[in-house]
Amino acid sequence: YFTDSQNAVIRKLTLLTPSGSPVGAVNAASYSGGAIAPGELVTLFSTGMGPAQLTGGVPTGSLWPTQAGDTQVLFNGAAAPVLYSSNNQMAVAVPYQLAGASKATVQILYNKQSVSVFDTAVTASAPGVFTRDQSGHGQAAALNQDTSLNSALNPAHRGTVIVLYLTGEGQTTPAGVNGKIATASAKLPQPMQPVSVTIGGVSAILQYAGAAPGSLAGLMQVNALIPDSVTTGAAVPVTVTVGSGSSQSGVTIAISSN
């Protein structure tokens, strides 16, 4: 058991038995459970689903593979790009074929043998913001307008652009391609659903929301203009909404009063 003061709850972590029964899929940025979205980067926890040594996928050209460490994951039969796999943890990108579905059956295969099967709900969007310490809370993994890392020691200024990274935006236009690496030379996919940003509770002007160049489909970049009226500080809350889904609470950026 451990305290999660950001959400005012006590959480319980349970060790899995060798049966391979999964905890399920959580957003790779927020670590929130619940419904998954097409294209979302998710982390899976189980046992016996991959090699003892963590093994990463190796892209071929502009596509990420659907297998790593002899592990595959199928969502309603569609193979998911595998970022990495190991015995008890792996990360994949939810196939875009789930767009419009309400439920998905997830099957994990290791050495071509089924080691786990579970069902999960599917939603149009489930945004999560990546944080600097990869905990899903606190300082966002954000860039200031000069591309330096945002932090309490290097805050952004009001009236400048802050760059955030998310996953869970759902289907895009052009339609998402499983495992595709975004390139600046092609039209960058953007979410089909409307995107908005609030910083310190104040609506921010959205300058860009779409694929992050050079990154796997499912990683979204958001550029927003920090409002002049926002309260400054080392931990100013930021929220990104895509369609009806909003990013997790407790994510912050640092803003200077100078």
C-alpha positions in Angstrom: 0.0 0.0 0.0 1.2 3.6 -0.7 -0.3 7.0 -0.4 -1.2 9.0 -3.6 -1.4 12.5 -2.1 -2.1 14.1 -5.5 -5.4 12.2 -5.7 -6.1 11.8 -2.0 -6.2 8.0 -2.1 -4.3 5.0 -0.8 -3.3 2.6 -3.6 -2.6 -1.1 -3.4 0.0 -2.9 -5.5 -0.6 -6.6 -5.9 2.1 -9.1 -6.9 0.8 -11.3 -9.8 0.8 -15.0 -9.5 2.5 -17.2 -12.3 -0.9 -17.7 -13.9 -0.3 -14.8 -16.2 -3.6 -13.1 -15.4 -3.0 -9.5 -16.3 -3.6 -6.3 -14.4 -4.6 -4.9 -17.7 -3.5 -1.9 -19.8 -2.7 1.5 -18.4 -1.9 4.7 -20.2 1.9 4.9 -20.7 2.0 8.5 -19.7 -0.5 8.8 -16.8 -0.5 5.2 -15.7 -4.3 5.5 -15.4 -6.4 2.4 -16.1 -9.8 2.3 -17.7 -10.8 2.4 -21.3 -8.2 2.6 -24.0 -8.1 4.7 -27.1 -7.0 3.8 -30.7 -3.3 4.6 -31.1 -2.7 5.0 -27.4 0.6 4.0 -26.0 -0.2 1.6 -23.1 1.8 -0.4 -20.6 0.8 -4.0 -19.8 1.7 -5.8 -16.5 1.5 -9.5 -16.1 3.9 -12.5 -15.7 5.5 -14.9 -18.2 4.7 -12.7 -21.2 8.3 -12.1 -22.4 12.0 -12.6 -22.0 13.7 -12.1 -18.6 15.8 -9.3 -20.1 13.8 -6.3 -21.4 14.0 -6.3 -25.2 13.0 -3.3 -27.3 11.5 -3.3 -30.8 13.7 -2.3 -33.6 12.0 -0.1 -36.3 12.3 -1.1 -39.9 12.4 2.0 -42.1 9.5 4.1 -41.0 7.5 1.4 -39.2 7.7 0.0 -35.7 7.6 -3.9 -35.4 4.7 -5.8 -34.0 7.0 -8.1 -32.1 9.8 -7.7 -29.6 11.5 -10.4 -27.6 9.3 -13.0 -29.2 6.2 -11.3 -27.7 3.1 -10.2 -29.7 -0.1 -8.5 -28.6 -3.4 -8.7 -30.5 -6.3 -6.3 -30.0 -9.4 -7.9 -31.5 -7.0 -9.8 -33.7 -5.0 -6.8 -34.8 -1.3 -6.9 -34.0 0.0 -4.0 -32.0 3.4 -2.3 -32.4 5.6 -3.5 -29.5 7.9 -0.9 -28.0 9.5 -3.3 -25.6 8.7 -6.5 -23.8 9.9 -8.4 -20.7 8.7 -11.1 -18.4 6.4 -8.8 -16.4 6.0 -5.6 -18.3 5.7 -4.4 -21.8 4.6 -1.4 -23.8 2.6 -1.4 -27.0 0.6 1.0 -29.3 -3.1 0.2 -29.5 -4.0 -0.6 -33.1 -6.1 2.1 -34.9 -8.5 -0.7 -36.0 -10.2 -0.2 -32.6 -11.7 3.1 -33.8 -15.4 2.9 -33.3 -15.3 -0.2 -31.1 -16.6 -0.3 -27.5 -14.6 -3.3 -26.3 -11.5 -5.1 -27.2 -10.1 -8.6 -26.4 -6.4 -8.4 -25.7 -4.3 -11.5 -26.3 -0.6 -11.7 -25.3 1.5 -14.3 -27.2 5.0 -15.3 -26.1 7.0 -17.7 -28.4 3.7 -18.0 -30.3 1.9 -19.4 -27.3 -1.0 -17.5 -25.7 0.0 -16.5 -22.2 -2.8 -14.1 -21.3 -6.2 -13.0 -22.5 -8.4 -10.2 -21.1 -11.1 -7.7 -22.2 -10.9 -3.9 -21.9 -13.3 -1.1 -22.8 -12.5 1.2 -25.7 -13.1 4.9 -25.9 -12.6 7.6 -28.5 -9.9 9.4 -26.5 -8.0 8.8 -23.2 -5.3 11.5 -23.0 -2.4 11.3 -20.6 0.5 13.8 -20.3 4.0 12.5 -20.0 5.8 13.7 -16.8 9.5 14.3 -16.3 10.0 11.5 -13.7 7.6 9.1 -15.5 5.3 8.8 -12.5 2.3 10.4 -14.2 2.3 13.3 -11.7 4.2 16.4 -11.0 6.5 18.3 -13.5 5.4 17.7 -17.1 8.0 16.5 -19.6 7.7 19.9 -21.3 9.8 22.1 -23.4 10.0 25.9 -23.2 9.9 28.0 -26.4 13.7 27.8 -26.8 13.4 24.0 -26.6 15.1 23.8 -23.2 13.5 21.6 -20.5 10.9 23.3 -18.4 11.6 23.1 -14.7 11.4 25.1 -11.5 15.0 26.2 -12.2 14.2 26.9 -15.9 10.6 28.2 -16.0 8.7 29.4 -19.0 7.5 32.9 -19.4 4.0 34.1 -19.8 3.2 34.9 -23.5 5.6 32.2 -24.7 4.9 28.7 -26.0 5.1 25.5 -23.9 5.4 22.1 -25.6 3.7 19.1 -24.0 3.8 15.4 -25.0 0.8 13.1 -24.6 -0.7 9.9 -25.7 -4.3 8.7 -26.0 -5.6 11.3 -28.5 -7.5 8.6 -30.5 -8.0 8.3 -34.2 -6.3 11.0 -36.4 -6.6 12.6 -39.8 -5.1 11.4 -41.9 -6.1 8.1 -40.4 -3.4 6.6 -38.1 -1.1 3.9 -39.4 0.0 1.3 -36.8 3.6 1.7 -36.0 4.3 4.5 -38.4 7.0 7.0 -37.5 6.0 10.6 -38.2 8.2 12.5 -40.6 8.2 16.2 -41.2 8.3 15.6 -45.0 4.7 14.2 -44.9 1.5 15.6 -43.6 1.5 15.1 -39.8 -1.6 13.4 -38.5 -3.8 15.4 -36.1 -6.5 14.3 -33.7 -10.0 14.0 -35.2 -11.5 15.4 -32.0 -11.1 19.0 -30.8 -8.2 19.7 -28.5 -8.0 22.4 -25.8 -5.5 23.3 -23.1 -5.8 25.0 -19.7 -2.9 26.4 -17.8 -3.5 27.4 -14.2 -7.2 27.1 -14.9 -7.0 29.6 -17.8 -7.7 28.6 -21.4 -4.5 28.7 -23.5 -4.3 29.4 -27.2 -3.5 26.2 -29.0 -0.9 26.6 -31.7 -0.4 22.9 -32.7 -1.7 19.5 -31.7 -0.6 16.5 -33.7 2.1 13.9 -34.3 5.5 14.5 -32.9 8.0 14.4 -35.8 10.4 11.5 -35.6 8.2 9.6 -33.1 5.9 6.6 -33.2 2.2 7.2 -34.1 0.3 7.6 -30.8 2.7 10.2 -29.3 1.1 13.6 -29.6 2.8 17.0 -29.4 0.9 20.0 -28.1 2.1 23.6 -28.4 0.2 26.1 -26.4 0.7 29.8 -25.7 0.9 30.5 -21.9 -1.8 33.1 -21.1 -0.6 36.5 -19.8 -3.1 36.3 -17.0 -2.0 32.9 -15.6 -0.7 32.7 -12.0 3.0 32.1 -12.0 4.9 29.5 -9.9 7.0 26.4 -9.9 3.9 24.0 -10.1 1.2 25.5 -12.3 -1.4 22.9 -13.2 -1.9 22.0 -16.9 -4.7 20.0 -18.5 -5.2 18.9 -22.1 -8.6 17.8 -23.2 -9.2 15.8 -26.4 -12.9 15.3 -27.2 -14.6 14.3 -24.0 -11.4 13.0 -22.3 -9.1 15.1 -20.2 -5.5 14.4 -19.0 -4.7 13.3 -15.5 -4.7 15.8 -12.6 -1.6 16.7 -10.7 0.6 17.6 -13.8 2.3 20.9 -13.6 4.7 23.3 -15.5 6.9 26.1 -14.1 6.1 29.7 -15.1 8.2 32.7 -14.2 6.7 36.1 -13.3 9.6 37.9 -15.1 
